[in-house]
Amino acid sequence: MAKLIDVRLCTMLDHVALQCSDVAASAAFYDAVLAPLGGERVLDFGDVVGYGRPPAPDFWIGPHQTGEGFRESHIAFTAADRSAVRAFFDAAVAAGAEVLHEPRIWPEYHENYFGAFVRDPDGNNVEAVSHGPE
């Protein structure tokens, strides 16, 4: 098996942005589900909201401005441990998210892949994942 890397130390992504049909509803959702993962609202810039770990946001939401129709996106947020994945899931359910997959081990990815999947207010597949052992 390949050696796993701590993705919090090495990532190709600088930031990700989603267009939302209702920024206020999406902001309330992400306020709740990112808190257990150590993320927070870092910047409000008009109708655009930036999340991350201060000082710089790396996840953004804003109003739907381009294209027609909906195309689902999948975003996986790093969780420090399995309890943070469970807390993310509980916050999402409390916020009314559709459950796609409850927290569990996904051995088809690797032996310690522990993730939970929900839909955000716009229908995107949002995941919290921990790669460490229990």
N, CA, C and O atoms as a GROMACS GRO file, in nm:
protein
  536
    1MET      N    1   0.084  -0.118   0.000
    1MET     CA    2   0.000   0.000   0.000
    1MET      C    3   0.088   0.124   0.000
    1MET      O    4   0.192   0.127   0.066
    2ALA      N    5   0.047   0.223  -0.072
    2ALA     CA    6   0.120   0.350  -0.079
    2ALA      C    7   0.119   0.420   0.055
    2ALA      O    8   0.023   0.409   0.131
    3LYS      N    9   0.226   0.491   0.084
    3LYS     CA   10   0.234   0.569   0.207
    3LYS      C   11   0.140   0.688   0.198
    3LYS      O   12   0.139   0.759   0.098
    4LEU      N   13   0.061   0.711   0.302
    4LEU     CA   14  -0.032   0.823   0.304
    4LEU      C   15   0.039   0.951   0.348
    4LEU      O   16   0.130   0.948   0.430
    5ILE      N   17  -0.005   1.061   0.291
    5ILE     CA   18   0.051   1.192   0.322
    5ILE      C   19  -0.053   1.270   0.400
    5ILE      O   20  -0.173   1.261   0.371
    6ASP      N   21  -0.011   1.348   0.498
    6ASP     CA   22  -0.102   1.436   0.570
    6ASP      C   23  -0.142   1.549   0.475
    6ASP      O   24  -0.062   1.638   0.447
    7VAL      N   25  -0.267   1.544   0.425
    7VAL     CA   26  -0.311   1.642   0.327
    7VAL      C   27  -0.317   1.784   0.382
    7VAL      O   28  -0.323   1.880   0.306
    8ARG      N   29  -0.316   1.799   0.513
    8ARG     CA   30  -0.314   1.933   0.570
    8ARG      C   31  -0.180   2.000   0.549
    8ARG      O   32  -0.169   2.122   0.558
    9LEU      N   33  -0.077   1.920   0.522
    9LEU     CA   34   0.056   1.975   0.502
    9LEU      C   35   0.090   1.994   0.354
    9LEU      O   36   0.180   2.070   0.320
   10CYS      N   37   0.018   1.924   0.268
   10CYS     CA   38   0.051   1.927   0.126
   10CYS      C   39  -0.077   1.920   0.045
   10CYS      O   40  -0.148   1.819   0.049
   11THR      N   41  -0.107   2.024  -0.029
   11THR     CA   42  -0.225   2.024  -0.112
   11THR      C   43  -0.197   2.100  -0.240
   11THR      O   44  -0.118   2.193  -0.242
   12MET      N   45  -0.263   2.059  -0.347
   12MET     CA   46  -0.249   2.128  -0.474
   12MET      C   47  -0.345   2.246  -0.484
   12MET      O   48  -0.325   2.336  -0.565
   13LEU      N   49  -0.447   2.245  -0.403
   13LEU     CA   50  -0.551   2.347  -0.414
   13LEU      C   51  -0.517   2.470  -0.331
   13LEU      O   52  -0.477   2.460  -0.215
   14ASP      N   53  -0.535   2.586  -0.391
   14ASP     CA   54  -0.520   2.711  -0.318
   14ASP      C   55  -0.654   2.753  -0.260
   14ASP      O   56  -0.662   2.797  -0.146
   15HIS      N   57  -0.762   2.739  -0.341
   15HIS     CA   58  -0.895   2.769  -0.291
   15HIS      C   59  -0.999   2.707  -0.385
   15HIS      O   60  -0.969   2.673  -0.500
   16VAL      N   61  -1.121   2.694  -0.335
   16VAL     CA   62  -1.234   2.639  -0.409
   16VAL      C   63  -1.350   2.734  -0.388
   16VAL      O   64  -1.367   2.790  -0.279
   17ALA      N   65  -1.431   2.754  -0.492
   17ALA     CA   66  -1.548   2.840  -0.481
   17ALA      C   67  -1.670   2.770  -0.540
   17ALA      O   68  -1.660   2.703  -0.644
   18LEU      N   69  -1.783   2.785  -0.474
   18LEU     CA   70  -1.910   2.732  -0.522
   18LEU      C   71  -2.007   2.845  -0.545
   18LEU      O   72  -2.011   2.941  -0.468
   19GLN      N   73  -2.086   2.834  -0.651
   19GLN     CA   74  -2.196   2.927  -0.673
   19GLN      C   75  -2.320   2.871  -0.606
   19GLN      O   76  -2.349   2.752  -0.621
   20CYS      N   77  -2.392   2.954  -0.533
   20CYS     CA   78  -2.507   2.911  -0.454
   20CYS      C   79  -2.634   2.983  -0.498
   20CYS      O   80  -2.630   3.099  -0.538
   21SER      N   81  -2.745   2.913  -0.489
   21SER     CA   82  -2.872   2.977  -0.524
   21SER      C   83  -2.920   3.068  -0.412
   21SER      O   84  -2.990   3.166  -0.438
   22ASP      N   85  -2.883   3.038  -0.288
   22ASP     CA   86  -2.921   3.119  -0.172
   22ASP      C   87  -2.798   3.128  -0.081
   22ASP      O   88  -2.774   3.038   0.000
   23VAL      N   89  -2.722   3.235  -0.095
   23VAL     CA   90  -2.596   3.247  -0.020
   23VAL      C   91  -2.620   3.246   0.130
   23VAL      O   92  -2.542   3.184   0.203
   24ALA      N   93  -2.725   3.310   0.179
   24ALA     CA   94  -2.752   3.312   0.323
   24ALA      C   95  -2.777   3.171   0.376
   24ALA      O   96  -2.725   3.135   0.482
   25ALA      N   97  -2.856   3.091   0.306
   25ALA     CA   98  -2.883   2.953   0.349
   25ALA      C   99  -2.756   2.870   0.345
   25ALA      O  100  -2.729   2.792   0.436
   26SER      N  101  -2.678   2.886   0.239
   26SER     CA  102  -2.552   2.811   0.230
   26SER      C  103  -2.453   2.855   0.337
   26SER      O  104  -2.382   2.772   0.393
   27ALA      N  105  -2.448   2.985   0.365
   27ALA     CA  106  -2.358   3.034   0.469
   27ALA      C  107  -2.396   2.977   0.606
   27ALA      O  108  -2.308   2.939   0.683
   28ALA      N  109  -2.524   2.972   0.636
   28ALA     CA  110  -2.567   2.913   0.764
   28ALA      C  111  -2.526   2.766   0.771
   28ALA      O  112  -2.480   2.719   0.875
   29PHE      N  113  -2.542   2.692   0.660
   29PHE     CA  114  -2.502   2.552   0.655
   29PHE      C  115  -2.351   2.538   0.678
   29PHE      O  116  -2.309   2.460   0.765
   30TYR      N  117  -2.271   2.611   0.603
   30TYR     CA  118  -2.126   2.598   0.616
   30TYR      C  119  -2.074   2.654   0.748
   30TYR      O  120  -1.973   2.604   0.800
   31ASP      N  121  -2.139   2.756   0.806
   31ASP     CA  122  -2.103   2.801   0.940
   31ASP      C  123  -2.111   2.683   1.037
   31ASP      O  124  -2.021   2.664   1.120
   32ALA      N  125  -2.218   2.604   1.026
   32ALA     CA  126  -2.242   2.492   1.119
   32ALA      C  127  -2.149   2.375   1.093
   32ALA      O  128  -2.090   2.321   1.187
   33VAL      N  129  -2.136   2.333   0.967
   33VAL     CA  130  -2.062   2.208   0.941
   33VAL      C  131  -1.911   2.224   0.938
   33VAL      O  132  -1.839   2.126   0.959
   34LEU      N  133  -1.861   2.344   0.913
   34LEU     CA  134  -1.716   2.361   0.912
   34LEU      C  135  -1.658   2.385   1.050
   34LEU      O  136  -1.539   2.361   1.072
   35ALA      N  137  -1.738   2.431   1.144
   35ALA     CA  138  -1.689   2.456   1.280
   35ALA      C  139  -1.626   2.331   1.344
   35ALA      O  140  -1.518   2.342   1.402
   36PRO      N  141  -1.689   2.212   1.336
   36PRO     CA  142  -1.626   2.095   1.395
   36PRO      C  143  -1.494   2.055   1.329
   36PRO      O  144  -1.415   1.980   1.386
   37LEU      N  145  -1.470   2.106   1.209
   37LEU     CA  146  -1.347   2.073   1.136
   37LEU      C  147  -1.239   2.179   1.155
   37LEU      O  148  -1.131   2.170   1.097
   38GLY      N  149  -1.269   2.280   1.237
   38GLY     CA  150  -1.172   2.387   1.262
   38GLY      C  151  -1.180   2.500   1.162
   38GLY      O  152  -1.096   2.590   1.164
   39GLY      N  153  -1.281   2.497   1.076
   39GLY     CA  154  -1.299   2.605   0.978
   39GLY      C  155  -1.396   2.708   1.031
   39GLY      O  156  -1.481   2.679   1.115
   40GLU      N  157  -1.382   2.829   0.983
   40GLU     CA  158  -1.472   2.935   1.026
   40GLU      C  159  -1.487   3.037   0.914
   40GLU      O  160  -1.409   3.040   0.819
   41ARG      N  161  -1.588   3.119   0.928
   41ARG     CA  162  -1.609   3.230   0.834
   41ARG      C  163  -1.498   3.330   0.858
   41ARG      O  164  -1.486   3.387   0.967
   42VAL      N  165  -1.416   3.352   0.756
   42VAL     CA  166  -1.300   3.440   0.768
   42VAL      C  167  -1.328   3.577   0.707
   42VAL      O  168  -1.274   3.677   0.753
   43LEU      N  169  -1.412   3.581   0.602
   43LEU     CA  170  -1.432   3.705   0.531
   43LEU      C  171  -1.571   3.711   0.469
   43LEU      O  172  -1.615   3.615   0.406
   44ASP      N  173  -1.639   3.822   0.489
   44ASP     CA  174  -1.763   3.852   0.418
   44ASP      C  175  -1.728   3.967   0.323
   44ASP      O  176  -1.686   4.074   0.366
   45PHE      N  177  -1.747   3.943   0.195
   45PHE     CA  178  -1.712   4.041   0.094
   45PHE      C  179  -1.834   4.062   0.006
   45PHE      O  180  -1.848   3.999  -0.098
   46GLY      N  181  -1.922   4.153   0.049
   46GLY     CA  182  -2.048   4.171  -0.022
   46GLY      C  183  -2.133   4.046  -0.009
   46GLY      O  184  -2.165   4.003   0.102
   47ASP      N  185  -2.169   3.986  -0.122
   47ASP     CA  186  -2.250   3.863  -0.119
   47ASP      C  187  -2.164   3.738  -0.137
   47ASP      O  188  -2.216   3.633  -0.175
   48VAL      N  189  -2.034   3.749  -0.110
   48VAL     CA  190  -1.941   3.637  -0.116
   48VAL      C  191  -1.888   3.613   0.025
   48VAL      O  192  -1.854   3.707   0.097
   49VAL      N  193  -1.880   3.485   0.063
   49VAL     CA  194  -1.833   3.449   0.197
   49VAL      C  195  -1.713   3.356   0.184
   49VAL      O  196  -1.716   3.260   0.107
   50GLY      N  197  -1.607   3.385   0.259
   50GLY     CA  198  -1.486   3.303   0.258
   50GLY      C  199  -1.469   3.229   0.390
   50GLY      O  200  -1.486   3.287   0.497
   51TYR      N  201  -1.435   3.101   0.381
   51TYR     CA  202  -1.415   3.015   0.497
   51TYR      C  203  -1.274   2.959   0.497
   51TYR      O  204  -1.209   2.951   0.392
   52GLY      N  205  -1.228   2.921   0.614
   52GLY     CA  206  -1.098   2.856   0.626
   52GLY      C  207  -1.049   2.866   0.768
   52GLY      O  208  -1.126   2.876   0.863
   53ARG      N  209  -0.918   2.862   0.778
   53ARG     CA  210  -0.852   2.884   0.906
   53ARG      C  211  -0.778   3.017   0.892
   53ARG      O  212  -0.697   3.034   0.801
   54PRO      N  213  -0.806   3.112   0.981
   54PRO     CA  214  -0.747   3.245   0.966
   54PRO      C  215  -0.595   3.238   0.946
   54PRO      O  216  -0.529   3.151   1.002
   55PRO      N  217  -0.542   3.329   0.869
   55PRO     CA  218  -0.604   3.452   0.825
   55PRO      C  219  -0.669   3.444   0.687
   55PRO      O  220  -0.745   3.534   0.650
   56ALA      N  221  -0.641   3.340   0.609
   56ALA     CA  222  -0.684   3.340   0.469
   56ALA      C  223  -0.791   3.235   0.442
   56ALA      O  224  -0.775   3.119   0.480
   57PRO      N  225  -0.899   3.274   0.376
   57PRO     CA  226  -0.999   3.176   0.336
   57PRO      C  227  -0.949   3.091   0.219
   57PRO      O  228  -0.875   3.139   0.134
   58ASP      N  229  -0.992   2.964   0.217
   58ASP     CA  230  -0.959   2.879   0.104
   58ASP      C  231  -1.083   2.812   0.044
   58ASP      O  232  -1.073   2.739  -0.055
   59PHE      N  233  -1.199   2.838   0.104
   59PHE     CA  234  -1.326   2.789   0.051
   59PHE      C  235  -1.422   2.906   0.046
   59PHE      O  236  -1.444   2.975   0.146
   60TRP      N  237  -1.480   2.930  -0.072
   60TRP     CA  238  -1.565   3.046  -0.094
   60TRP      C  239  -1.702   3.004  -0.144
   60TRP      O  240  -1.716   2.905  -0.216
   61ILE      N  241  -1.804   3.080  -0.104
   61ILE     CA  242  -1.937   3.064  -0.163
   61ILE      C  243  -1.985   3.202  -0.208
   61ILE      O  244  -1.952   3.304  -0.147
   62GLY      N  245  -2.063   3.201  -0.314
   62GLY     CA  246  -2.116   3.327  -0.366
   62GLY      C  247  -2.239   3.297  -0.448
   62GLY      O  248  -2.277   3.181  -0.465
   63PRO      N  249  -2.304   3.401  -0.501
   63PRO     CA  250  -2.427   3.382  -0.577
   63PRO      C  251  -2.404   3.313  -0.711
   63PRO      O  252  -2.299   3.327  -0.772
   64HIS      N  253  -2.505   3.240  -0.754
   64HIS     CA  254  -2.500   3.174  -0.884
   64HIS      C  255  -2.498   3.281  -0.993
   64HIS      O  256  -2.590   3.362  -1.002
   65GLN      N  257  -2.394   3.280  -1.075
   65GLN     CA  258  -2.378   3.385  -1.176
   65GLN      C  259  -2.357   3.332  -1.317
   65GLN      O  260  -2.381   3.406  -1.413
   66THR      N  261  -2.315   3.209  -1.333
   66THR     CA  262  -2.282   3.159  -1.467
   66THR      C  263  -2.351   3.027  -1.494
   66THR      O  264  -2.382   2.951  -1.402
   67GLY      N  265  -2.376   3.002  -1.620
   67GLY     CA  266  -2.433   2.875  -1.662
   67GLY      C  267  -2.579   2.862  -1.627
   67GLY      O  268  -2.635   2.944  -1.554
   68GLU      N  269  -2.638   2.758  -1.679
   68GLU     CA  270  -2.778   2.728  -1.650
   68GLU      C  271  -2.786   2.588  -1.593
   68GLU      O  272  -2.706   2.500  -1.626
   69GLY      N  273  -2.883   2.569  -1.508
   69GLY     CA  274  -2.902   2.437  -1.449
   69GLY      C  275  -2.801   2.410  -1.339
   69GLY      O  276  -2.721   2.496  -1.302
   70PHE      N  277  -2.807   2.290  -1.288
   70PHE     CA  278  -2.724   2.251  -1.175
   70PHE      C  279  -2.630   2.139  -1.216
   70PHE      O  280  -2.672   2.044  -1.282
   71ARG      N  281  -2.505   2.150  -1.176
   71ARG     CA  282  -2.408   2.043  -1.194
   71ARG      C  283  -2.347   2.017  -1.057
   71ARG      O  284  -2.280   2.103  -1.000
   72GLU      N  285  -2.372   1.898  -1.005
   72GLU     CA  286  -2.323   1.863  -0.871
   72GLU      C  287  -2.171   1.870  -0.863
   72GLU      O  288  -2.100   1.828  -0.954
   73SER      N  289  -2.123   1.924  -0.753
   73SER     CA  290  -1.981   1.923  -0.721
   73SER      C  291  -1.961   1.835  -0.598
   73SER      O  292  -2.054   1.815  -0.519
   74HIS      N  293  -1.841   1.783  -0.584
   74HIS     CA  294  -1.805   1.707  -0.464
   74HIS      C  295  -1.687   1.777  -0.399
   74HIS      O  296  -1.586   1.805  -0.464
   75ILE      N  297  -1.701   1.803  -0.270
   75ILE     CA  298  -1.596   1.868  -0.193
   75ILE      C  299  -1.574   1.785  -0.068
   75ILE      O  300  -1.669   1.752   0.003
   76ALA      N  301  -1.449   1.751  -0.041
   76ALA     CA  302  -1.414   1.677   0.081
   76ALA      C  303  -1.328   1.767   0.169
   76ALA      O  304  -1.222   1.814   0.127
   77PHE      N  305  -1.374   1.790   0.291
   77PHE     CA  306  -1.301   1.870   0.388
   77PHE      C  307  -1.224   1.778   0.482
   77PHE      O  308  -1.276   1.675   0.524
   78THR      N  309  -1.101   1.814   0.513
   78THR     CA  310  -1.017   1.738   0.603
   78THR      C  311  -1.066   1.751   0.747
   78THR      O  312  -1.089   1.862   0.796
   79ALA      N  313  -1.080   1.638   0.813
   79ALA     CA  314  -1.115   1.636   0.955
   79ALA      C  315  -0.994   1.586   1.033
   79ALA      O  316  -0.922   1.498   0.986
   80ALA      N  317  -0.973   1.641   1.150
   80ALA     CA  318  -0.857   1.604   1.231
   80ALA      C  319  -0.863   1.458   1.276
   80ALA      O  320  -0.760   1.392   1.290
   81ASP      N  321  -0.985   1.411   1.300
   81ASP     CA  322  -1.001   1.274   1.349
   81ASP      C  323  -1.144   1.229   1.324
   81ASP      O  324  -1.226   1.304   1.271
   82ARG      N  325  -1.174   1.107   1.363
   82ARG     CA  326  -1.307   1.052   1.338
   82ARG      C  327  -1.416   1.122   1.418
   82ARG      O  328  -1.530   1.132   1.372
   83SER      N  329  -1.384   1.170   1.535
   83SER     CA  330  -1.486   1.243   1.611
   83SER      C  331  -1.525   1.372   1.540
   83SER      O  332  -1.640   1.415   1.548
   84ALA      N  333  -1.431   1.436   1.472
   84ALA     CA  334  -1.463   1.556   1.396
   84ALA      C  335  -1.552   1.523   1.276
   84ALA      O  336  -1.640   1.602   1.241
   85VAL      N  337  -1.531   1.407   1.214
   85VAL     CA  338  -1.619   1.363   1.105
   85VAL      C  339  -1.760   1.344   1.158
   85VAL      O  340  -1.858   1.387   1.096
   86ARG      N  341  -1.771   1.281   1.274
   86ARG     CA  342  -1.903   1.260   1.334
   86ARG      C  343  -1.970   1.393   1.372
   86ARG      O  344  -2.090   1.409   1.352
   87ALA      N  345  -1.892   1.486   1.424
   87ALA     CA  346  -1.947   1.618   1.461
   87ALA      C  347  -1.992   1.694   1.336
   87ALA      O  348  -2.097   1.759   1.339
   88PHE      N  349  -1.916   1.687   1.228
   88PHE     CA  350  -1.956   1.746   1.100
   88PHE      C  351  -2.090   1.687   1.056
   88PHE      O  352  -2.182   1.760   1.019
   89PHE      N  353  -2.099   1.555   1.060
   89PHE     CA  354  -2.221   1.487   1.019
   89PHE      C  355  -2.340   1.529   1.105
   89PHE      O  356  -2.447   1.559   1.053
   90ASP      N  357  -2.321   1.531   1.236
   90ASP     CA  358  -2.430   1.572   1.326
   90ASP      C  359  -2.475   1.716   1.299
   90ASP      O  360  -2.594   1.745   1.301
   91ALA      N  361  -2.378   1.805   1.275
   91ALA     CA  362  -2.413   1.944   1.245
   91ALA      C  363  -2.488   1.954   1.113
   91ALA      O  364  -2.583   2.032   1.101
   92ALA      N  365  -2.448   1.877   1.015
   92ALA     CA  366  -2.516   1.878   0.885
   92ALA      C  367  -2.659   1.828   0.897
   92ALA      O  368  -2.751   1.889   0.842
   93VAL      N  369  -2.679   1.718   0.970
   93VAL     CA  370  -2.813   1.664   0.989
   93VAL      C  371  -2.900   1.765   1.064
   93VAL      O  372  -3.016   1.787   1.029
   94ALA      N  373  -2.843   1.827   1.167
   94ALA     CA  374  -2.917   1.928   1.243
   94ALA      C  375  -2.954   2.048   1.156
   94ALA      O  376  -3.055   2.114   1.180
   95ALA      N  377  -2.872   2.075   1.054
   95ALA     CA  378  -2.900   2.186   0.962
   95ALA      C  379  -2.996   2.144   0.850
   95ALA      O  380  -3.028   2.225   0.763
   96GLY      N  381  -3.042   2.020   0.853
   96GLY     CA  382  -3.140   1.973   0.755
   96GLY      C  383  -3.082   1.912   0.629
   96GLY      O  384  -3.153   1.895   0.531
   97ALA      N  385  -2.954   1.878   0.630
   97ALA     CA  386  -2.889   1.822   0.512
   97ALA      C  387  -2.942   1.682   0.482
   97ALA      O  388  -2.974   1.605   0.572
   98GLU      N  389  -2.950   1.652   0.353
   98GLU     CA  390  -2.981   1.515   0.310
   98GLU      C  391  -2.859   1.429   0.338
   98GLU      O  392  -2.746   1.466   0.304
   99VAL      N  393  -2.880   1.314   0.399
   99VAL     CA  394  -2.772   1.221   0.428
   99VAL      C  395  -2.744   1.136   0.304
   99VAL      O  396  -2.835   1.072   0.252
  100LEU      N  397  -2.621   1.137   0.258
  100LEU     CA  398  -2.580   1.048   0.150
  100LEU      C  399  -2.518   0.921   0.207
  100LEU      O  400  -2.555   0.810   0.168
  101HIS      N  401  -2.423   0.937   0.300
  101HIS     CA  402  -2.359   0.823   0.366
  101HIS      C  403  -2.323   0.863   0.508
  101HIS      O  404  -2.253   0.963   0.529
  102GLU      N  405  -2.370   0.788   0.604
  102GLU     CA  406  -2.334   0.813   0.744
  102GLU      C  407  -2.185   0.787   0.765
  102GLU      O  408  -2.122   0.721   0.683
  103PRO      N  409  -2.129   0.839   0.875
  103PRO     CA  410  -1.986   0.818   0.900
  103PRO      C  411  -1.951   0.669   0.907
  103PRO      O  412  -2.016   0.592   0.978
  104ARG      N  413  -1.847   0.632   0.832
  104ARG     CA  414  -1.800   0.493   0.834
  104ARG      C  415  -1.664   0.484   0.769
  104ARG      O  416  -1.617   0.579   0.706
  105ILE      N  417  -1.602   0.368   0.784
  105ILE     CA  418  -1.476   0.340   0.715
  105ILE      C  419  -1.509   0.300   0.571
  105ILE      O  420  -1.604   0.227   0.545
  106TRP      N  421  -1.428   0.350   0.479
  106TRP     CA  422  -1.440   0.319   0.337
  106TRP      C  423  -1.314   0.242   0.296
  106TRP      O  424  -1.220   0.303   0.243
  107PRO      N  425  -1.309   0.110   0.319
  107PRO     CA  426  -1.187   0.034   0.293
  107PRO      C  427  -1.148   0.030   0.146
  107PRO      O  428  -1.032   0.002   0.114
  108GLU      N  429  -1.242   0.056   0.056
  108GLU     CA  430  -1.208   0.057  -0.086
  108GLU      C  431  -1.115   0.175  -0.120
  108GLU      O  432  -1.048   0.172  -0.224
  109TYR      N  433  -1.110   0.278  -0.035
  109TYR     CA  434  -1.018   0.390  -0.054
  109TYR      C  435  -0.886   0.362   0.014
  109TYR      O  436  -0.780   0.369  -0.049
  110HIS      N  437  -0.890   0.330   0.142
  110HIS     CA  438  -0.776   0.275   0.217
  110HIS      C  439  -0.826   0.236   0.355
  110HIS      O  440  -0.936   0.274   0.394
  111GLU      N  441  -0.746   0.162   0.430
  111GLU     CA  442  -0.793   0.101   0.554
  111GLU      C  443  -0.838   0.199   0.662
  111GLU      O  444  -0.916   0.161   0.749
  112ASN      N  445  -0.790   0.322   0.660
  112ASN     CA  446  -0.828   0.420   0.763
  112ASN      C  447  -0.913   0.534   0.710
  112ASN      O  448  -0.932   0.633   0.781
  113TYR      N  449  -0.963   0.524   0.589
  113TYR     CA  450  -1.045   0.631   0.531
  113TYR      C  451  -1.181   0.630   0.601
  113TYR      O  452  -1.260   0.537   0.584
  114PHE      N  453  -1.206   0.734   0.680
  114PHE     CA  454  -1.331   0.746   0.756
  114PHE      C  455  -1.401   0.873   0.711
  114PHE      O  456  -1.353   0.983   0.735
  115GLY      N  457  -1.516   0.857   0.645
  115GLY     CA  458  -1.583   0.973   0.589
  115GLY      C  459  -1.733   0.970   0.607
  115GLY      O  460  -1.793   0.864   0.631
  116ALA      N  461  -1.793   1.086   0.595
  116ALA     CA  462  -1.939   1.104   0.597
  116ALA      C  463  -1.974   1.200   0.484
  116ALA      O  464  -1.902   1.296   0.459
  117PHE      N  465  -2.087   1.173   0.416
  117PHE     CA  466  -2.127   1.250   0.299
  117PHE      C  467  -2.269   1.302   0.317
  117PHE      O  468  -2.359   1.228   0.358
  118VAL      N  469  -2.289   1.430   0.285
  118VAL     CA  470  -2.422   1.493   0.292
  118VAL      C  471  -2.437   1.585   0.170
  118VAL      O  472  -2.342   1.609   0.096
  119ARG      N  473  -2.559   1.636   0.152
  119ARG     CA  474  -2.583   1.736   0.048
  119ARG      C  475  -2.596   1.874   0.114
  119ARG      O  476  -2.663   1.888   0.216
  120ASP      N  477  -2.532   1.973   0.054
  120ASP     CA  478  -2.548   2.111   0.102
  120ASP      C  479  -2.681   2.167   0.050
  120ASP      O  480  -2.751   2.097  -0.023
  121PRO      N  481  -2.716   2.290   0.085
  121PRO     CA  482  -2.845   2.345   0.042
  121PRO      C  483  -2.865   2.351  -0.110
  121PRO      O  484  -2.978   2.358  -0.157
  122ASP      N  485  -2.756   2.350  -0.188
  122ASP     CA  486  -2.768   2.352  -0.333
  122ASP      C  487  -2.760   2.213  -0.395
  122ASP      O  488  -2.769   2.201  -0.517
  123GLY      N  489  -2.744   2.109  -0.314
  123GLY     CA  490  -2.740   1.973  -0.367
  123GLY      C  491  -2.601   1.920  -0.394
  123GLY      O  492  -2.587   1.812  -0.451
  124ASN      N  493  -2.497   1.993  -0.354
  124ASN     CA  494  -2.361   1.943  -0.372
  124ASN      C  495  -2.329   1.833  -0.272
  124ASN      O  496  -2.382   1.833  -0.160
  125ASN      N  497  -2.245   1.742  -0.311
  125ASN     CA  498  -2.200   1.631  -0.228
  125ASN      C  499  -2.082   1.680  -0.144
  125ASN      O  500  -1.973   1.704  -0.196
  126VAL      N  501  -2.105   1.696  -0.015
  126VAL     CA  502  -2.004   1.750   0.075
  126VAL      C  503  -1.964   1.642   0.176
  126VAL      O  504  -2.048   1.576   0.236
  127GLU      N  505  -1.835   1.626   0.193
  127GLU     CA  506  -1.780   1.518   0.275
  127GLU      C  507  -1.684   1.575   0.379
  127GLU      O  508  -1.617   1.676   0.355
  128ALA      N  509  -1.677   1.508   0.493
  128ALA     CA  510  -1.567   1.528   0.588
  128ALA      C  511  -1.496   1.395   0.595
  128ALA      O  512  -1.559   1.290   0.602
  129VAL      N  513  -1.364   1.399   0.595
  129VAL     CA  514  -1.284   1.276   0.593
  129VAL      C  515  -1.164   1.287   0.686
  129VAL      O  516  -1.097   1.390   0.693
  130SER      N  517  -1.139   1.176   0.757
  130SER     CA  518  -1.019   1.161   0.837
  130SER      C  519  -0.944   1.040   0.781
  130SER      O  520  -1.004   0.938   0.746
  131HIS      N  521  -0.812   1.053   0.772
  131HIS     CA  522  -0.730   0.945   0.716
  131HIS      C  523  -0.653   0.869   0.823
  131HIS      O  524  -0.578   0.777   0.791
  132GLY      N  525  -0.672   0.906   0.948
  132GLY     CA  526  -0.596   0.840   1.055
  132GLY      C  527  -0.671   0.726   1.119
  132GLY      O  528  -0.793   0.714   1.102
  133PRO      N  529  -0.601   0.643   1.192
  133PRO     CA  530  -0.667   0.535   1.264
  133PRO      C  531  -0.749   0.590   1.381
  133PRO      O  532  -0.731   0.705   1.421
  134GLU      N  533  -0.838   0.506   1.435
  134GLU     CA  534  -0.923   0.547   1.549
  134GLU      C  535  -0.840   0.600   1.662
  134GLU      O  536  -0.894   0.638   1.765
   0.00000   0.00000   0.00000
